[in-house]
């Protein structure tokens, strides 16, 4: 599991009361966002490799708030950095206890892109990176060979990649990594993890000298701590296809992960507000080789 997910996953056992009946869950404390501290229930994880749902709990940090807790079912997109609220209940007591409050707050939301460093992005990443609970195991029954007991909120061991794979296609050469791509017009996009903290979708562009990220997203990465001021390298001149020259701010991405390939110290440029995310030569040329497999719609990395 990735380092950031491991650091965040300090399991805190908390009791959840629902009306007159008490139910217990094991929550993973993930951080705080404004006036609430939030956690996720690993036993509630459902879905597949592309979409996951998870039950989350937001507890007020001060006793004077009218809403003392919220129970939120979040659906996470594991391909793009998006999420939506499936359901939300507001409570006057901590831990989702007591009667529901009726307030003008939307019980559900539409799909939207998550902001780097936000509670929604942290929860989305948690939902997508954690192994799913093993289906069909009853309370108190041990999962063979894993040393964990179902029904206690303990996440099961990761499902082997071969078992979770889609129907078989032509395999990539031994030692290579195949990453699913999405077509957008005449381009291909792939998800890439920046500095082990946030996943963004980039256009594969061999004509771009460097990786490029729009300025508003770079600002968000700075605010969240995914980038620091010491990562910035100064301005650099670039020659465009028409022969004109432009100057752009550059910075260092400490690690850029695409599929199972991680490249460190990747030079990137700060693009304009409306510019696309580009996976350029500052990443691609560091690979032994790469290609697009049109039949399987994958980016093959060696």
Secondary structure as the mmCIF struct_conf table of DSSP 4:
data_model
#
loop_
_struct_conf.conf_type_id
_struct_conf.id
_struct_conf.beg_label_comp_id
_struct_conf.beg_label_asym_id
_struct_conf.beg_label_seq_id
_struct_conf.end_label_comp_id
_struct_conf.end_label_asym_id
_struct_conf.end_label_seq_id
HELX_RH_AL_P HELX_RH_AL_P1 UNK A 3 UNK A 8
STRN STRN1 UNK A 10 UNK A 18
TURN_TY1_P TURN_TY1_P1 UNK A 19 UNK A 20
STRN STRN2 UNK A 21 UNK A 33
TURN_TY1_P TURN_TY1_P2 UNK A 34 UNK A 35
STRN STRN3 UNK A 36 UNK A 47
BEND BEND1 UNK A 49 UNK A 50
STRN STRN4 UNK A 51 UNK A 60
BEND BEND2 UNK A 61 UNK A 62
TURN_TY1_P TURN_TY1_P3 UNK A 63 UNK A 64
BEND BEND3 UNK A 66 UNK A 66
STRN STRN5 UNK A 69 UNK A 77
TURN_TY1_P TURN_TY1_P4 UNK A 78 UNK A 81
STRN STRN6 UNK A 82 UNK A 91
BEND BEND4 UNK A 92 UNK A 93
HELX_RH_3T_P HELX_RH_3T_P1 UNK A 94 UNK A 96
BEND BEND5 UNK A 98 UNK A 99
STRN STRN7 UNK A 100 UNK A 100
HELX_LH_PP_P HELX_LH_PP_P1 UNK A 101 UNK A 101
BEND BEND6 UNK A 104 UNK A 105
BEND BEND7 UNK A 107 UNK A 107
STRN STRN8 UNK A 112 UNK A 113
HELX_LH_PP_P HELX_LH_PP_P2 UNK A 114 UNK A 115
TURN_TY1_P TURN_TY1_P5 UNK A 116 UNK A 117
BEND BEND8 UNK A 118 UNK A 118
HELX_RH_AL_P HELX_RH_AL_P2 UNK A 119 UNK A 129
BEND BEND9 UNK A 130 UNK A 130
HELX_LH_PP_P HELX_LH_PP_P3 UNK A 131 UNK A 134
TURN_TY1_P TURN_TY1_P6 UNK A 135 UNK A 136
HELX_LH_PP_P HELX_LH_PP_P4 UNK A 137 UNK A 138
TURN_TY1_P TURN_TY1_P7 UNK A 139 UNK A 140
HELX_LH_PP_P HELX_LH_PP_P5 UNK A 141 UNK A 141
STRN STRN9 UNK A 142 UNK A 142
HELX_LH_PP_P HELX_LH_PP_P6 UNK A 143 UNK A 143
TURN_TY1_P TURN_TY1_P8 UNK A 144 UNK A 146
STRN STRN10 UNK A 149 UNK A 149
TURN_TY1_P TURN_TY1_P9 UNK A 150 UNK A 153
HELX_LH_PP_P HELX_LH_PP_P7 UNK A 154 UNK A 160
HELX_RH_AL_P HELX_RH_AL_P3 UNK A 161 UNK A 164
HELX_LH_PP_P HELX_LH_PP_P8 UNK A 165 UNK A 166
BEND BEND10 UNK A 167 UNK A 167
HELX_LH_PP_P HELX_LH_PP_P9 UNK A 168 UNK A 168
HELX_LH_PP_P HELX_LH_PP_P10 UNK A 170 UNK A 173
TURN_TY1_P TURN_TY1_P10 UNK A 174 UNK A 175
STRN STRN11 UNK A 177 UNK A 180
STRN STRN12 UNK A 182 UNK A 184
TURN_TY1_P TURN_TY1_P11 UNK A 185 UNK A 186
STRN STRN13 UNK A 187 UNK A 194
TURN_TY1_P TURN_TY1_P12 UNK A 195 UNK A 197
STRN STRN14 UNK A 198 UNK A 204
TURN_TY1_P TURN_TY1_P13 UNK A 206 UNK A 207
BEND BEND11 UNK A 209 UNK A 210
STRN STRN15 UNK A 211 UNK A 214
HELX_RH_AL_P HELX_RH_AL_P4 UNK A 215 UNK A 224
TURN_TY1_P TURN_TY1_P14 UNK A 225 UNK A 225
BEND BEND12 UNK A 226 UNK A 227
HELX_RH_3T_P HELX_RH_3T_P2 UNK A 229 UNK A 231
STRN STRN16 UNK A 232 UNK A 239
TURN_TY1_P TURN_TY1_P15 UNK A 241 UNK A 242
BEND BEND13 UNK A 243 UNK A 243
STRN STRN17 UNK A 245 UNK A 258
TURN_TY1_P TURN_TY1_P16 UNK A 259 UNK A 260
STRN STRN18 UNK A 261 UNK A 271
TURN_TY1_P TURN_TY1_P17 UNK A 273 UNK A 274
HELX_LH_PP_P HELX_LH_PP_P11 UNK A 275 UNK A 277
STRN STRN19 UNK A 278 UNK A 279
HELX_RH_AL_P HELX_RH_AL_P5 UNK A 281 UNK A 284
TURN_TY1_P TURN_TY1_P18 UNK A 285 UNK A 286
BEND BEND14 UNK A 287 UNK A 288
STRN STRN20 UNK A 290 UNK A 293
TURN_TY1_P TURN_TY1_P19 UNK A 294 UNK A 297
STRN STRN21 UNK A 298 UNK A 301
#
